[in-house]
Amino acid sequence: MRAPTFWDFLLLTSLAAIWGSAFLAIKITVEDIPPATIAAGRLLVASIVIYLYMRSRSLSLPRNRKFWQQIVLVSFFSMAAPFAMISWAEQFISSGLTAILMATGPLIALILSHFFSTDDRFTLFKFLGVLVGFAGVIVVLGLETFSGIGDNFYAQIITMLAAMCYACSGILVRRIKEKSNTVVTASILISATALILPVSLIFETPWVAIASSETNSILALLYLGLIPTALAFILRFYLIREVGVTFASYVGYLVPFFGVLWGALFLGERLPSTTIIGLLLILAGIAVSRLHFKKLQKNT
């Protein structure tokens, strides 16, 4: 693991901007298409795109059994389970509350990476960064977002479990030895599709739902597959493998900011004046998390 560069921070911001738009797209698709079918559809689209891209670079899928055992675990925790969980939960809770509950991810990642990695250990500055970043999320979304807490208890628990799944997948993906990020992403996408597609086919009759869906829902599903899945997970796995689980998890703090921003730009929603303050807190949290006592002592 290496220290993050300016390029890594730019990729982290881009990933947050992409995932911030995903909540809006899910809200559109879930009106017509059931949760497991949304998850299966976006994964299928992403798998096809990334596989074709992989083959265009003369790369192929590994045949190593141990590799695929690792891939199945990662695909379950990083895509199959959380995609279905979030799509189901957003039928009952707001996208704002979903974002806040998902923002518990960096704290979960911080704890897990301390115990299950050798180069991404817990520090006081990382903990302070998590707290400051979470405060920024609350400022961005507003305290009124918490008014939904207590309602739809199971949907909220499922959302937090989805955040935990992402944190677990970050630990697991760092143990994969395959060097090509494209091959790893394609393998995980294909495996996740194989896991969730039977659920959709057996329980949700997706051909009926898709045939009766509005055009906007179909377009939103295609968008989910191409951008917040295919492109976004290439970026996520790159950051995890190069810079570490904790750093990559901070995307969860920036996502709500972009969710609010895209809502204001494309849906005419109000952009609170506190949004910029929240963003500054989030950025401060990320900056604080990268500090080290030794570096401070050298500077003094």
C-alpha positions in Angstrom: 0.0 0.0 0.0 1.3 3.5 -0.8 0.4 7.0 0.2 -2.4 8.6 -1.8 -1.4 11.1 -4.5 -3.3 14.0 -6.1 -4.5 11.6 -8.8 -5.9 9.3 -6.1 -7.9 12.1 -4.5 -9.2 13.0 -8.0 -10.3 9.4 -8.6 -11.9 9.3 -5.2 -13.9 12.5 -6.0 -14.9 11.1 -9.4 -16.1 7.9 -7.8 -18.2 9.8 -5.3 -19.7 11.9 -8.1 -20.7 8.7 -10.0 -22.1 6.9 -7.0 -24.0 10.1 -5.9 -26.0 9.8 -9.1 -26.7 6.1 -8.5 -29.2 6.8 -5.7 -31.3 9.0 -8.2 -31.1 6.3 -10.9 -32.2 3.6 -8.4 -35.2 5.7 -7.3 -36.3 6.0 -10.9 -35.9 2.3 -11.7 -37.4 0.9 -8.5 -40.8 2.5 -9.6 -41.1 -0.1 -12.3 -38.5 -2.8 -11.7 -38.1 -5.0 -8.6 -34.9 -4.9 -6.5 -33.1 -8.2 -7.5 -33.9 -7.5 -11.2 -32.3 -4.0 -10.9 -29.2 -5.6 -9.3 -29.0 -8.3 -11.9 -29.7 -6.0 -14.8 -27.0 -3.5 -13.9 -24.5 -6.3 -13.2 -25.3 -8.0 -16.5 -24.8 -4.8 -18.5 -21.5 -4.0 -16.7 -20.2 -7.6 -17.1 -20.7 -7.5 -20.9 -19.0 -4.1 -21.2 -16.0 -4.9 -19.0 -15.5 -8.3 -20.5 -15.4 -6.9 -24.0 -13.0 -4.2 -22.9 -10.8 -6.8 -21.2 -10.7 -9.0 -24.4 -9.9 -5.9 -26.5 -6.8 -5.6 -24.4 -5.9 -9.2 -25.2 -6.5 -10.2 -21.5 -8.4 -13.3 -20.4 -10.1 -14.7 -17.3 -7.8 -16.8 -15.1 -8.5 -20.5 -14.6 -7.0 -20.7 -11.1 -9.4 -22.4 -8.7 -8.2 -20.4 -5.7 -8.6 -17.2 -7.6 -12.3 -17.9 -8.4 -13.0 -18.9 -4.8 -11.8 -15.5 -3.7 -13.7 -13.8 -6.5 -17.0 -15.4 -5.5 -16.6 -14.1 -1.9 -15.7 -10.6 -3.1 -18.5 -10.5 -5.7 -21.1 -11.5 -3.1 -20.0 -8.8 -0.6 -19.2 -6.0 -3.1 -22.1 -6.3 -5.5 -24.6 -9.1 -5.3 -25.7 -8.6 -1.7 -25.4 -4.8 -1.3 -27.0 -4.0 -4.7 -30.1 -6.0 -3.9 -30.2 -4.7 -0.3 -30.0 -1.0 -1.3 -32.5 -1.4 -4.1 -35.0 -3.1 -1.7 -34.4 -0.6 1.1 -35.0 2.4 -1.1 -38.6 1.3 -1.6 -39.1 2.3 2.1 -36.6 5.0 3.1 -35.4 8.2 1.5 -32.2 8.5 -0.5 -30.9 11.0 2.1 -31.4 8.6 4.9 -29.8 5.8 2.8 -26.8 8.0 2.3 -26.4 8.7 6.0 -26.7 5.0 6.8 -24.2 4.1 4.1 -21.8 6.7 5.5 -21.2 4.4 8.5 -19.0 2.4 6.0 -15.7 4.3 6.6 -16.0 3.5 10.4 -16.7 -0.2 9.7 -13.8 -0.2 7.1 -11.5 1.4 9.7 -12.2 -1.2 12.3 -12.0 -4.2 9.9 -8.8 -3.0 8.1 -7.1 -2.7 11.5 -7.7 -6.3 12.4 -7.5 -7.9 8.9 -4.7 -6.0 7.2 -1.0 -5.4 8.0 -0.6 -2.0 6.4 -3.9 -0.1 7.0 -4.0 0.1 10.8 -6.2 2.1 13.1 -4.8 5.5 14.2 -6.1 8.4 16.2 -6.0 10.7 13.2 -8.0 8.2 11.1 -10.6 7.9 13.8 -10.9 11.8 14.1 -11.1 11.9 10.3 -14.0 9.5 10.3 -15.9 11.6 12.9 -15.3 14.9 11.1 -16.3 13.4 7.8 -19.5 11.9 9.2 -20.3 15.3 10.7 -19.9 16.8 7.2 -22.4 14.2 5.8 -24.9 15.3 8.5 -24.4 19.0 7.6 -24.9 18.3 3.9 -28.1 16.3 4.3 -29.5 18.3 7.3 -30.7 17.1 10.6 -34.2 16.7 9.2 -33.0 13.6 7.4 -32.8 11.9 10.8 -36.6 12.3 11.1 -37.0 9.0 9.3 -34.9 7.1 11.9 -37.2 4.8 13.8 -39.5 4.2 10.9 -38.9 1.2 8.5 -36.5 -0.3 11.0 -35.7 -3.4 8.8 -34.9 -1.2 5.7 -32.4 0.8 7.8 -30.7 -2.3 9.2 -30.5 -3.8 5.7 -28.9 -0.6 4.5 -26.3 -0.7 7.2 -25.6 -4.3 6.4 -25.0 -3.2 2.8 -22.4 -0.7 4.1 -20.8 -3.6 6.1 -20.7 -5.7 3.0 -18.7 -3.0 1.1 -16.2 -2.8 3.9 -15.8 -6.6 4.0 -15.3 -6.7 0.2 -12.5 -4.1 0.5 -10.6 -6.4 2.8 -11.1 -9.4 0.6 -10.2 -7.8 -2.7 -6.7 -6.7 -1.4 -5.9 -10.4 -1.0 -6.4 -11.2 -4.7 -3.0 -11.6 -6.3 -4.0 -11.0 -10.0 -2.2 -7.9 -11.1 -4.7 -6.6 -13.8 -7.4 -4.4 -12.3 -9.5 -4.9 -15.4 -9.4 -8.7 -15.1 -10.3 -8.6 -11.4 -13.2 -6.2 -12.1 -14.5 -8.4 -15.0 -14.2 -11.5 -12.9 -16.1 -10.0 -9.9 -18.8 -8.6 -12.2 -19.4 -12.0 -13.9 -19.4 -13.8 -10.6 -21.9 -11.3 -9.0 -24.2 -11.6 -12.0 -24.2 -15.4 -11.7 -25.1 -15.1 -8.0 -28.0 -12.6 -8.3 -29.5 -13.4 -11.7 -31.1 -16.7 -10.6 -32.8 -14.8 -7.7 -34.3 -12.4 -10.2 -35.4 -15.1 -12.6 -37.0 -17.3 -9.9 -38.7 -14.7 -7.7 -39.4 -11.6 -9.8 -40.2 -12.6 -13.4 -38.0 -9.8 -14.8 -39.2 -10.2 -18.4 -42.6 -9.0 -17.3 -41.4 -6.1 -15.3 -39.0 -4.8 -18.0 -41.6 -5.2 -20.7 -44.0 -3.1 -18.8 -41.5 -0.5 -17.7 -41.3 3.2 -18.7 -38.5 4.2 -21.0 -37.0 6.3 -18.2 -36.7 3.2 -16.0 -34.9 1.2 -18.7 -32.5 4.1 -19.5 -31.8 4.5 -15.8 -31.0 0.8 -15.5 -28.6 1.0 -18.5 -27.0 4.0 -16.9 -26.6 2.1 -13.6 -24.8 -0.8 -15.4 -22.5 1.4 -17.5 -21.4 4.1 -15.1 -22.1 3.4 -11.4 -21.2 -0.3 -11.8 -18.7 -0.9 -14.7 -16.7 2.3 -14.5 -17.2 3.0 -10.8 -16.0 -0.5 -9.6 -12.9 -0.3 -11.8 -12.0 2.9 -9.9 -13.0 1.5 -6.5 -10.9 -1.7 -6.8 -8.0 0.3 -8.1 -8.0 2.6 -5.1 -8.5 -0.3 -2.6 -5.6 -2.3 -4.1 -3.2 0.7 -4.4 -4.0 3.0 -1.5 -6.0 0.9 1.0 -9.5 0.1 2.3 -9.8 3.0 4.7 -8.9 5.7 2.1 -11.2 4.1 -0.5 -14.1 4.0 2.0 -14.0 7.8 2.4 -16.0 7.9 -0.9 -19.0 7.2 1.4 -18.7 10.8 2.8 -18.5 12.5 -0.6 -21.4 10.6 -2.1 -24.1 12.5 -0.2 -22.7 15.8 -1.2 -22.9 14.8 -4.9 -26.3 13.3 -4.3 -27.6 16.7 -3.1 -25.8 18.5 -5.9 -27.2 16.3 -8.7 -30.7 16.6 -7.2 -30.4 20.4 -7.3 -29.0 20.5 -10.8 -31.2 17.9 -12.5 -34.4 17.7 -10.4 -34.7 21.3 -9.3 -34.3 20.4 -5.6 -33.2 23.1 -3.1 -29.4 23.3 -2.5 -29.0 24.1 1.2 -26.5 26.9 2.1 -24.9 24.5 4.5 -23.8 22.1 1.7 -20.5 23.9 1.1 -19.8 23.9 4.9 -20.5 20.1 4.9 -18.2 19.6 2.0 -15.4 21.5 3.7 -15.9 19.3 6.8 -15.8 16.1 4.7 -12.6 17.3 3.0 -11.1 18.2 6.4 -12.0 14.7 7.7 -10.2 13.1 4.8 -7.2 15.4 5.3 -7.0 14.7 9.0 -7.2 10.9 8.5 -4.0 11.1 6.4 -2.0 12.8 9.2 0.7 10.9 11.2 2.3 11.8 14.5 5.8 11.2 13.0 5.2 13.7 10.1 3.9 16.3 12.5 6.9 15.9 14.8 9.3 16.4 11.7 7.5 19.5 10.7 7.8 21.0 14.2 
